[in-house]
C-alpha cells in the first residue's frame, strides 16, 4: 500500500511540475484556472491580430484590383487588345 501511494504521489508531482515548472511541487486549482485564463486571453489576442492582418491584406488586394479596373476603364489597352494590335503590326 505504501509503495502504491508513493508511486501515485510521484506521478502527481511530475504532472504538476510539468504544468507549473520545477520550482513548485504542488499546484492549486486556482492556479490552474489562472493559467487557463491566461492561455485563453493569449489565444484571443492572437486570433484578433490574425483577423486584423487578413482584413488589411484583403483591403490592399482590393485596392490593387480597383486600380487595375480604373486603368482599363480609362482607355488603356487590355492584354488581349495589346496582343491583337501587336500581331496586326507584324502582319502588315
Secondary structure, DSSP 8 states (H G I E B T S, - for coil): -HHHHHHHHHHHHHHHHHHH-SS-S---HHHHHHHHHHHHHHHHHHHHHHHHHHHHHHHHHHHHHHHHHHHHHTT---HHHHHHHHHHHHH-
